[in-house]
Amino acid sequence: MTLLVAQTRAQILASEIEKQIFDREFKPGELIGTIDTLKARTGFARSTVGEAIRLLTDRGLAEIRPGRGGGLYATASGPVVRIRHTLLAVTDSPASVVEAVAVREALEVLIDVDAAEHRTPADVADLKKLLGRLKTAARRSRTEFLLANWDLHERIALISPNQTASALYLSMTRFVRDQAVTATHDDDPQSADDWLQARLEIHQELVAAIIAGDIPRVKKAIENHAGLLTTK
């Protein structure tokens, strides 16, 4: 079975602006807009525009400049932008999503161990908050759980000081997320509740291990994670 994960309005808006940046409609250093102008241009609520801006800045596609003449500006192409541009060029390939997941899986140990070694109090606070969102999503639906799950993994990746590995991991994650496809199986013996609970427990242990800075525990959590999950 293939589960289609609907994008939020903020994700849709961010993807539209991202495409404009890739197509060079907004060149590096060029103003994309302010919250007010983007709100007027798109018809989306202020909160939606604000979330789309956060997504774009997290992806390294844009930056916020304060003060007079400030707003959201396109940035120079960094590694995340270049990798994602390459991935988006191969979306017609049936294997592209599977390959992106495989690359992401291969980086999981490096990313998570880095997180355990370099997490700050601010990182810990964010991880606890995102884990709380994951718990809430687990009581609702697979779709909400998967979206919250991706948010958690992206935040973990941002902790790593290895910018190349982090950029590659984030690019693979966002590519898979943007394609909005994750594979599950019709013959999965677990009920929906069991499916969500098992995956929630795996992520609770992973986050706890990262917060504790316990490297062997992190590696064991990753091993369990890989053994249980087909995709994340």
Buried (B, 14 or more C-beta within 10 A) or exposed (E): EEEEBEBEBBBBBBBEBBEBBBEEEBEEEEBBBBBEBBBEEBEBEEEBBBBBBEBBBBBBBBBBEEEEEEBBBBBEBEBBBEBBBEBBEEEEEEEBBEBBBEBBBEBBBBBBBBBBBBBEEEBBEBBEEBBEBBBEBBEEEBBBBBBBBBBBBBBBBBBBEBEEBBBBBBBBBBBBBBBBBBEBEEEEEBEEEEBBBEBBEBBBBBBBBBBEEBBEBBBBBBEBBBEEBEBB
